[in-house]
Amino acid sequence: MFSNYLIGLREGLEASLVVCILIAYLVKTGRRDALRPIWTGIGIAVAIAMGFGCALEFGSQELTFQAQEALGGSLSVVAVVLVTWMVFWMRRTARHLKSELHGKLDAALAMGTGALVATAFLAVGREGLETALFVWASVHAASDGTPRPLVGVALGLATAVLLGWLFYRGALRINLAKFFTWTGGMLVVVAAGVLAYGFHDLQEAGWIPGINHLAFDISGAIPPDSWYGTLLKGVFNFQPDPTVVQITVWLLYLVPTLVIFLAPVGFASGKGKVKEPDDQGKQPSTASPA
C-alpha cells in the first residue's frame, strides 16, 4: 500500500504543481478570463487518463491467461521506462519548471482559447497517462485480492491535491528539488520491483525462458501470506521465490539507476551546469507558484 501511496503522491503532486503554476500566473496577470479554457484542458486530460486506466483494467480481463501476462509484462516494462525518464527529468528541471510553463502560457494566450485548452491538456495529460500506466502496472504487480493498492493510490492523490492547494495559498513552502530527489529515489526502488515482476509475467507468457529456474526460495522463512510478507510485497514488490531472470533484471536496473540518480553532480541532478551565485541555498522557483 505504501508504494502505491508514494506513486499517487509523487505523480499527483507534479500535476498539482503544474495546475497551480498555470492558475496562479493567470490570476496574477489579470487574465481570469482564460481560466475556463485552462480548466477545460485539465478536465479533458483527467478524463482521458481515467479512461486509459479503465481500458487497461477491463480490456485485459477479456484476454487469455498468456495474453494477460504478456500484456501485463510489456506494459510494466513501458511504465518503468516512462517513470524512470520522468524522475530524471523532474530532478533536472524542477528549478526551472515555473518559468518554462509561463513561457508556454504566454504563447498560448497570444494564440487564443484553443491554444490555452491544448496547453493545459498537454501539461497535465502527460502526467495523467504516466500515472495511470504506472499505477496499473504497480497494482497488477502487488495484487493481493484486496483494494489496498487502490486505496493507497487514492490517498496519495488526495495528499497531492491538498499539498498543491497549500502551495497555491502560500501556506506551505518546502524545497521541491530535495523532495523530488528523495521521492524519486524511492520510486526507483518501487520501479525495480515492478520491472522484475513484469519480466516474471513475460516468463509466464512464454516470451522469456527460465520460469522454473529459481534464484532462491525463502517462502518458509517469509510466507507470502504473513503480515511481514504482505508488507514487503506491498512496499518493494518482494517475492520470496524469484527466478534468476527477475533477480538479474532487478539488480541491473536498481543499482546503476540509483547511483546515477543520486549522484551529486552530472546528468542526474543537473548540478554540473554553471549557475548564478545567488542560486545557492534558494528554494526552487516552483516552491511558491502563487
Solvent accessible surface area in square Angstrom, and as a share of the most:
residue,aa,sasa,rsa
1,M,80,0.36
2,F,99,0.41
3,S,0,0.00
4,N,0,0.00
5,Y,61,0.23
6,L,4,0.02
7,I,0,0.00
8,G,0,0.00
9,L,20,0.10
10,R,0,0.00
11,E,1,0.01
12,G,9,0.09
13,L,0,0.00
14,E,0,0.00
15,A,21,0.16
16,S,16,0.10
17,L,0,0.00
18,V,8,0.05
19,V,24,0.14
20,C,12,0.07
21,I,0,0.00
22,L,0,0.00
23,I,17,0.08
24,A,2,0.02
25,Y,41,0.15
26,L,0,0.00
27,V,38,0.22
28,K,139,0.59
29,T,69,0.40
30,G,59,0.57
31,R,86,0.31
32,R,151,0.55
33,D,103,0.53
34,A,2,0.01
35,L,32,0.16
36,R,197,0.72
37,P,14,0.09
38,I,0,0.00
39,W,134,0.47
40,T,62,0.36
41,G,0,0.00
42,I,13,0.07
43,G,40,0.38
44,I,75,0.38
45,A,2,0.01
46,V,70,0.40
47,A,63,0.48
48,I,78,0.40
49,A,11,0.08
50,M,128,0.57
51,G,39,0.38
52,F,70,0.29
53,G,20,0.19
54,C,66,0.40
55,A,63,0.49
56,L,18,0.09
57,E,75,0.34
58,F,126,0.52
59,G,39,0.38
60,S,15,0.09
61,Q,101,0.45
62,E,148,0.67
63,L,73,0.36
64,T,96,0.56
65,F,124,0.52
66,Q,108,0.48
67,A,37,0.28
68,Q,58,0.26
69,E,15,0.07
70,A,11,0.08
71,L,55,0.28
72,G,0,0.00
73,G,0,0.00
74,S,36,0.23
75,L,32,0.16
76,S,1,0.00
77,V,44,0.25
78,V,68,0.39
79,A,1,0.01
80,V,3,0.02
81,V,93,0.53
82,L,63,0.31
83,V,2,0.01
84,T,25,0.15
85,W,117,0.41
86,M,0,0.00
87,V,1,0.01
88,F,19,0.08
89,W,39,0.14
90,M,2,0.01
91,R,32,0.12
92,R,80,0.29
93,T,30,0.17
94,A,2,0.02
95,R,66,0.24
96,H,106,0.47
97,L,7,0.03
98,K,40,0.17
99,S,76,0.49
100,E,70,0.31
101,L,8,0.04
102,H,37,0.17
103,G,42,0.40
104,K,106,0.45
105,L,0,0.00
106,D,68,0.35
107,A,54,0.42
108,A,4,0.03
109,L,32,0.16
110,A,91,0.71
111,M,153,0.68
112,G,28,0.27
113,T,87,0.51
114,G,55,0.53
115,A,20,0.16
116,L,8,0.04
117,V,32,0.19
118,A,46,0.36
119,T,21,0.12
120,A,0,0.00
121,F,57,0.24
122,L,122,0.61
123,A,21,0.16
124,V,8,0.05
125,G,5,0.05
126,R,82,0.30
127,E,3,0.01
128,G,17,0.16
129,L,72,0.36
130,E,10,0.04
131,T,18,0.11
132,A,16,0.12
133,L,10,0.05
134,F,1,0.00
135,V,18,0.10
136,W,23,0.08
137,A,0,0.00
138,S,1,0.00
139,V,31,0.18
140,H,53,0.24
141,A,1,0.01
142,A,5,0.04
143,S,73,0.47
144,D,63,0.32
145,G,79,0.76
146,T,57,0.33
147,P,93,0.58
148,R,105,0.38
149,P,6,0.04
150,L,106,0.53
151,V,66,0.38
152,G,0,0.00
153,V,12,0.07
154,A,59,0.46
155,L,88,0.44
156,G,0,0.00
157,L,67,0.33
158,A,59,0.46
159,T,39,0.23
160,A,0,0.00
161,V,98,0.56
162,L,101,0.50
163,L,35,0.17
164,G,1,0.01
165,W,140,0.49
166,L,44,0.22
167,F,0,0.00
168,Y,54,0.21
169,R,152,0.55
170,G,44,0.42
171,A,74,0.57
172,L,48,0.24
173,R,133,0.48
174,I,53,0.27
175,N,48,0.24
176,L,0,0.00
177,A,28,0.22
178,K,131,0.55
179,F,39,0.16
180,F,2,0.01
181,T,17,0.10
182,W,167,0.58
183,T,9,0.05
184,G,0,0.00
185,G,8,0.08
186,M,82,0.36
187,L,0,0.00
188,V,1,0.01
189,V,37,0.22
190,V,6,0.03
191,A,0,0.00
192,A,0,0.00
193,G,3,0.03
194,V,0,0.00
195,L,18,0.09
196,A,11,0.08
197,Y,49,0.19
198,G,0,0.00
199,F,47,0.19
200,H,26,0.12
201,D,2,0.01
202,L,17,0.08
203,Q,6,0.03
204,E,61,0.27
205,A,8,0.07
206,G,60,0.58
207,W,164,0.58
208,I,43,0.22
209,P,114,0.72
210,G,20,0.19
211,I,62,0.31
212,N,130,0.67
213,H,124,0.55
214,L,83,0.41
215,A,43,0.34
216,F,84,0.35
217,D,86,0.45
218,I,63,0.32
219,S,37,0.24
220,G,77,0.74
221,A,73,0.57
222,I,36,0.18
223,P,41,0.26
224,P,83,0.52
225,D,128,0.66
226,S,21,0.14
227,W,190,0.67
228,Y,79,0.30
229,G,4,0.04
230,T,37,0.21
231,L,99,0.49
232,L,54,0.27
233,K,43,0.18
234,G,10,0.10
235,V,25,0.14
236,F,98,0.41
237,N,11,0.05
238,F,52,0.22
239,Q,36,0.16
240,P,11,0.07
241,D,46,0.24
242,P,7,0.05
243,T,1,0.00
244,V,76,0.44
245,V,39,0.22
246,Q,7,0.03
247,I,50,0.25
248,T,61,0.36
249,V,22,0.13
250,W,83,0.29
251,L,82,0.41
252,L,126,0.63
253,Y,28,0.11
254,L,18,0.09
255,V,81,0.46
256,P,61,0.39
257,T,15,0.09
258,L,41,0.21
259,V,99,0.57
260,I,84,0.42
261,F,0,0.00
262,L,78,0.39
263,A,28,0.22
264,P,98,0.62
265,V,96,0.55
266,G,34,0.33
267,F,125,0.52
268,A,1,0.01
269,S,11,0.07
270,G,15,0.14
271,K,110,0.47
272,G,60,0.58
273,K,137,0.58
274,V,152,0.87
275,K,75,0.32
276,E,113,0.51
277,P,113,0.71
278,D,87,0.45
279,D,38,0.20
280,Q,120,0.53
281,G,86,0.83
282,K,113,0.48
283,Q,69,0.31
284,P,3,0.02
285,S,54,0.35
286,T,1,0.01
287,A,0,0.00
288,S,31,0.20
289,P,2,0.01
290,A,44,0.34
